[in-house]
């Protein structure tokens, strides 16, 4: 049986809350100040502590902080009759599971249920990631042990000791730039510059200037001489991302650079040696574009000296647990969080998802879940997965939904996912709580009983 400790100097409210929670079939203890509450915590280690914020002797923040020092696994809900932003932030920083207004009894009960369930989840985990694990060192940033990934490791080993051009192809989000960096930093170019260029980010004229540089006065706005990316790369690596998107005119100029191993700045006449290794990447099949006449065949063969095909994440699901552990290590460090426990059902959910956005989508999903997490467990309700865009569009087309219908459906989905925790739903939706209440009333939304 779970044990709940209520700490509140208002005995009348403490009694009311105890009665309200009595149907949860938990052992409920009470203390009328923070000092006596901590004495009970030290002796009995309850599963959940519900503490008021403003109390004599010790306030709620002090109780939260001290409780987490005594036993980090105890869940804590802090109550307040005041809307205090500063104390809310501090409570969550100290490790509180949630911060609730005292009069929202129904919401308090819902949060109590979730907090106790979260504690139970931590006892049946698929992985508990260690901060000290050597598996997640920088040199092992490329994660995976499937056959396709092992073949890529072999190719990296062969390419990194040479300066041959490389073409990396694969869906968006599969890690093409990461592969390029590993090739660069583990081989003969590791002490030289690494320069990345997104070929879709600039117009043809600006991209040409970006790649080759320009002389002062070569065009309007060229107020000074500028070195291009090929020049800045020196003896290192230049990474041309989304190479399939460059114009036919620029394809010709790039071909000449690869053939002659030299180039001129825009508006210049002096040849500049091109010494860098070129790694190009595309989320489209360049060989197919060649057949369609959309990409030069001679340029394709100059780039495709060595080829790497990146598999989509759905074809290497066995790697997902390792990728999750790897990203959780990075995200916890970056956000100064301590979310290390992952339940079986969460990992199963992650492994069964299609991951249209591949590894990048997985990382972003985990980042969002860690930001929302209230304890050390990665809870299922915060794994907000996106539908396949095509399937979602088909569904909308079939039903011919209006914008209002789509908004209504999405708001209902989020509310159900957070058990109608309106404050949490408003946070996820990015709207004010009052706006959410208005939407609920406008659309006639109601919680399922």
N, C-alpha and C positions, 0 to 999 in steps of 0.2 A: 504494500500500500504506500502511495506517495505521501510525503509530508510537506505541508505548506505552512510557512510561518508568516503571520500578519503582524507588522510593526506599525503602530499608529497611536499617538497620544490622545486621539479622540476615541474614547472607548465605545461610544455610541455607534460611530461609523465602523469601527472594527467588528463590533457585534453584528451589525447589518451585513457586512461583507462576509463574515463567517457563515451566517445563515444562507446568504445568496449562493455560496460555493458548496454548501453541504451536500447537494445532489451529485457532486463529482466523486463521491466515495473516497475522499482523501482524509488523512489525519491532519487536522487543522490546529495549530498552536498560535498563541497570541502574546505580544509583548507591547507595553505602553510607552517605550522609549528605545532609542537606538542602542544604548548601553546594555540594557537587559536583553535586547534582541540579539546582540552580538554574542552574549554569553550563551544563549540557546544555540546559536549557529555553531560556535566552537565545540559545544558538547554533543549536539545531535546531527549536525550536517544535514539540514532539511533539503528536499529536492528543489523547492521553490521558495523564494522570499518575496513578499509584497510589502514594500516600505513606503511610508509617507515621506514627503520631502521636508516640510518644515516641522521640526520637532525640537524640544529642549535637549540639552546635553550633546547629542550628535544628530546632525541632519541626515537626510536621505543619501546625499552624495557621499558622505563619510561612511555610511553603512554599506553602500555599494562597493566602494573602494576596499574597505576592510574585509568584506565578505569574499570578494574575489581573491584576496590574499590568503584567506583561510582555506577556501576550496573553490578553485576556478570553475568547477563543474556545476556549481549551484546557479540556477537561473534566478534572475532578479527582475522584478517589475516595480518601477518607482511610480508612486501616485502623487498628484499635486492638484491643488485647487486653483493654481495660478498658471497662466500661460507665459512661461519663462523660457525664452530661447536659449539663454546661456546655460541654465541648469539642464535643459534637455540635451544639449550638445555634450556637456561634461558627463552626464549620466551614461550616454551611449559610448563615450570614449573610455569610461571606467569599466565598461563591460556589461551594462544593464541590457536585458533582453528587450525591454520596451519601456516607454514613458507615457502614462495615461492620466487623463483627467479623472478625478475621484468620482464624479457623479455618473460616469459612463459605465454602470454596473454590468450591462450586457456585454459591452466590449471588453471589460476586464475579464469576465468569465471566458470569452472566446480566446483571449490572449493567454490566459492561464492554461487552457487546454493545449494550445499550440506550444507553449514553453515547456510543458511537461513532456509532450510528444518529442520535442526537439532533444530533450535530455535522454529519452529512451533511444532515439536514433543513434546517439553517440556510442551506445553500447553494442550496436551491431553494424560495424563499419566494413566497407570493402578495402579502404586504405586509410591510414593515418599518416600524413606526410611529415617527414622529419625535416626540420630546418637545416640539420647538419648533414643531410644525405649527400654523398659525393656524386651521386648520379646526375645531379642537376648543376654541374659546373659549366662554365661558358663553353668549353670545348665540346661538350655533349649537347649543345643547344639544338642540334638536329636529332629529333626523337623518333624512334621507330625500329621495330625488329622484324617486320614482315619481309617476305622474299623480295618484293619490289624495292623496299627501302635499302635492303642490304646490297642490292645491285647498284643503287645510286651511290652508296658509300664507296664501293669498289671503283666506280667511275671517278668520284672525287679524288681518290687516292692516285689515280693515273693522271688526271688532268692537272692537278695542283702543282705538280713538279715541272710542268711545261708552260708555254705561253700561247698555246693554240687557241683559236676562237671557239666559243662554245655557244650552242643554241639550246635554251631551256624552254620547253613547252609544257603547258598544263593549265587547268582551270584557274580562275581567279581565286586567290587565297590559299593556294597549295604550298607556298613557300619558295617561290622562284628566286626572290631577292636574297633570302636566307641562304639558299644553296650557293648563290654567287659569292656571298660574303665568306662562306666557309672555304670555297675554292681559293678565294683571294688570301684569307688570313692563315691558311694552313700550308701554303706553298711558297713558291719562289717570289711571289709578289707581296708577301706579308709586311715588309718594311716600306712599301711604296703606297702612294695614295689610292684610295678606293673612291670612285666618282660614280654616282647614280644619276640617270637622266630619265624622267618620265616623258616619253615621246608624245603622249596625248595631252600634256598640260599646256603646251604652247602652240601658237600658230606656226605655219611653215617658215615665215621670215624670222620670227623670234627663235625658233628651234635651231635654224641654221646658225644664227649668231651665237646661240647658247653652246652649240657643239664645236664650232670652228673659231669663235671669237670674232672681233671686228676691229677695224682701224678707226681712229678718230675722224669724224665727219663722213663716214661711209654711208650713213643714212640719217634721216631726221631723228634727233634724240641721241645720236652717238657722240656724246660730248667728250669722250675720252677713249683711249685704246683699252680693249678688254680681251683677256685671254679666254679661249674656249675650253670646254670640258676635256676635249682630246689633249690639249696642251697641258692642262692642270693635272691630268692623270699620270703624266710622265711615264715611268716604267711600271706603273701599277695596273689597275683594272678599271675599265669604263663599262658600266652596266647600262644597257639600252633597254629599258622596260617598255613593253607594248610596241615592239618594233614594227608590227604589222600595220600600224596606223600612220606611218610616215608617208608623205606624198610621193608620187612617181619622180618628181624633180629631185627631191632629197634622196631618194633611193639611188639615183644615178651618181650623186655627189658622194654618198657614203660608199658605194661600190669603188669609186676611184680612190678613195682614202685607203680602203682595204687592199686594193691592188698595188698602188704606188707606195703605200706606207708613208704618205706625206699629204699635206693639205695647206691651203692658204686661208688667212682670216678674210671675212667679208670686207671687200674694199681693198684688200692687200694683194701683193704680187710675190712676196717672198715665201718660198716653200718652207714649211715647218715639219720636221720629222714626226711621225706618229709612232710612238714606241710602246703604247699600252696594249694589253690584251683586251679583246672585245668579248663581252658576254652579252648576248641578246636574249630577250625573253618575250614570249607571246602566249596569250590565252586562246589564240586561234591556231589552226593547223596551217602552217606556212606552205607546206607542199600542196594542199588543196587550193590555197590562194594563188599559187603559181599556175596551177591548171586552169583556174578561172581568169587568169591574166591580170590579177590584182596585186601581184608581187613579182618582182624581177627574179627570174630563175638563176641568173648568174650571181646576184646578190645572195640569194638563198644558199647557194653552194659555198660562197665565201664565208657565210656565217655558220653554216652547218658542218664545220670541220669535225666537231664532236657534239653529240646530241644527248640530252637528258630529258626524259619524259617523266613529269611529276604525276603520280597517281592521285585521283581525288580521294578524299578522306573516307568516303563510303566504301571504297575498295580496300581499305586497310583498317577496318574497325578494331582489329586486335591491338592496334597501336593507341587507341583512344585512352585507355587507363594511364598509359605512360605519358601521353600528351597532357592529360588532365593534371597529373601530379606535377609535371614540369611547369605548366602555366600557373598552377596554384602557388608554387614556390615563388615565381616571379611576381605575381599579383599581390600576395601577402606582403612581400618585401616592399613593393612599390607603394602600397596603400597603408602600410604599418598596421595590418590586420593579422588575426590569428585564427583563420578559418582553415583547419587542417583535416577535419573529419568529413568523410564522404560516405553516405549510406549506400547500401547495395542498390536500392531502388533508383537512386539518383544516377549512379553509374550505368545502370541498365537503360535508363532513359537516354543518357548521353550516347551510349553505344548503338541504340536503335534509331536515332535521328538520322535524317538523310544528309544533313550538312551541305546544303547547296553552296554555301559560302566557304566550305572547307575549313582548314585549320584556323584561318582568320576569324571565321564565324564562331568556332568553338572557343577561341580565346576571348572574344568580345562577350559571349554568353557567360563565361565564367567570371569575367571582370564585373559584369552587371550583378551577378548573383552574390559575389563577395561584398560588393558595395552595400547590397540590401541585407546581407546576413546580420543577425543580431547576436549570434553566439559563435562557437567554434565549429558548428556543423553547417555544411552546405545543404540547405534545405530545398526540397523538391519544388516548393511553391515559388521559389525565386529563380528557377531555371525557366526563363521565358523564351521558348523556342519559336522561331519563325516558321511559318508554313512555306512550302515550295511556292515561289512567286507565281509560277505558271498555273499551278493547281489553284492557288488563291484567286487568280484572275478569272479562271474558268468558273469557279464557284460563284463569283460575283456576277459574271456575265449571265450565267444560267438564271440566277434569281433576280437580276436587274435591280439591284438595290440602289436606293438613293443615298446621298452622303449622310443624311440623317439616320438612315437604317444602319449604315456601316458604323457610324459613331455610337449608336445605341448598342449594337452588337458587341463592339470592342469594349465599351464601358462595362457592360454586363460580364464579359469574359474576365476582365481584370478584377472586378468585384468578387466574382466567384472564386478566382484563384487565391485571393487574400482573405477568404472567409468573411467578406463584407467589412473588412477593416477599412473604413472610409478614409482615414488619414493616410494609410499606406497606399490605398488605391489612388488617391489624389497625387501622392508623391510620384508614383509610377507613371500616371497619365500626364504629369507635368502641369496640373491645374490647381487652382485654389480649392480648399475644402468646401467653401461656400458655393463655388461653381459646380462642384461635383453634386452637392445636394440639389441644386437647381436642375441639373441634368437628370438626376434620378426621378425627380418629380415630373419633369417635362415628358420623359419617356415612359413613365409609369413602371419603373423597374422595381422588383421586389425580390427579397432574399428567399431562397428555397428553404422550407422548414423540414 
